[in-house]
């Protein structure tokens, strides 16, 4: 079994190749950078939740979803949700939809002008 240091070295090498190895670490070019990004994003969300309160924070998220639905139109938003619901850790929603023969019209994902 690999030691903790060997595992960190492997993760760091993957991060340097552009892979996200830490949840929330998107954009980091090393394992350490991804860890810092993920920590900062988590703290930012917790800070905002503390400022708004739990109900206000929830309402902010709800309004964001409503705004996106208005931008895309109800059909596009629904199609996007269907694809998101099919997503697993191993496969994207598009891959699962194709495998299972579920028709998802991605042309409806476009923001209305």
C-alpha positions in Angstrom: 0.0 0.0 0.0 1.3 3.5 -0.9 2.4 5.8 1.9 0.6 9.1 2.4 3.6 10.9 0.9 3.5 8.7 -2.2 -0.2 9.2 -2.6 0.2 13.0 -2.3 3.0 13.0 -4.9 0.7 11.0 -7.3 -2.1 13.5 -6.7 0.2 16.4 -7.2 1.5 15.0 -10.5 -2.1 14.6 -11.7 -3.0 18.1 -10.6 0.0 19.5 -12.6 -1.4 17.8 -15.7 -4.6 19.8 -15.2 -6.8 17.2 -13.5 -8.9 18.4 -10.5 -8.0 16.0 -7.7 -9.6 17.9 -4.8 -13.3 18.6 -4.8 -13.7 22.4 -5.1 -10.1 22.8 -6.2 -10.9 23.6 -9.8 -8.1 25.7 -11.4 -5.3 24.8 -9.1 -2.1 23.8 -10.8 -0.8 21.7 -7.8 -2.3 19.6 -5.0 -1.6 22.3 -2.5 -3.1 25.0 -4.7 -6.3 22.9 -5.1 -6.5 22.3 -1.4 -6.3 26.1 -0.7 -8.8 26.9 -3.4 -11.3 24.4 -2.0 -10.8 25.6 1.5 -11.3 29.3 0.5 -14.5 28.5 -1.5 -15.9 26.6 1.4 -15.1 29.4 3.9 -16.6 32.0 1.5 -19.9 30.1 1.3 -20.0 29.7 5.1 -19.2 33.4 5.6 -22.0 34.4 3.3 -24.4 32.0 5.0 -23.5 33.6 8.3 -24.2 37.1 6.9 -27.6 36.2 5.4 -28.7 33.5 7.8 -29.8 30.1 6.7 -33.1 31.2 5.3 -31.6 34.1 3.4 -28.8 31.9 2.0 -31.4 29.4 0.8 -33.5 32.1 -0.7 -30.5 33.5 -2.6 -29.9 30.0 -4.2 -33.6 29.7 -5.1 -33.6 33.1 -6.8 -30.4 32.1 -8.7 -32.2 29.0 -10.1 -35.3 31.1 -11.0 -33.1 33.6 -12.8 -31.4 30.8 -14.8 -34.7 29.3 -15.7 -35.9 32.7 -17.0 -32.6 33.0 -19.1 -32.9 29.6 -20.6 -36.6 29.2 -20.8 -38.5 26.4 -19.0 -37.8 23.7 -21.6 -34.1 24.2 -21.6 -33.9 24.4 -17.8 -35.9 21.2 -17.5 -33.6 19.4 -20.0 -30.6 20.6 -18.1 -32.1 19.3 -14.9 -32.8 15.9 -16.5 -29.2 15.6 -17.5 -27.9 16.6 -14.1 -30.1 14.0 -12.5 -28.5 11.3 -14.6 -25.0 12.3 -13.7 -23.0 9.9 -11.5 -19.5 9.9 -10.1 -18.3 7.8 -13.0 -20.3 9.2 -15.9 -21.7 12.5 -17.2 -25.4 12.9 -17.6 -24.9 13.0 -21.4 -23.1 9.6 -21.3 -25.8 8.0 -19.2 -28.6 9.4 -21.3 -27.0 8.0 -24.4 -26.5 4.6 -22.8 -30.0 4.4 -21.6 -31.6 5.8 -24.7 -33.0 8.9 -23.0 -33.5 11.8 -25.4 -32.1 15.1 -24.0 -32.2 18.1 -26.4 -29.1 20.1 -25.5 -29.9 22.7 -28.1 -32.4 24.0 -25.6 -29.7 24.8 -23.1 -28.9 28.1 -24.9 -29.6 31.4 -23.1 -32.5 33.2 -24.8 -31.5 36.6 -26.3 
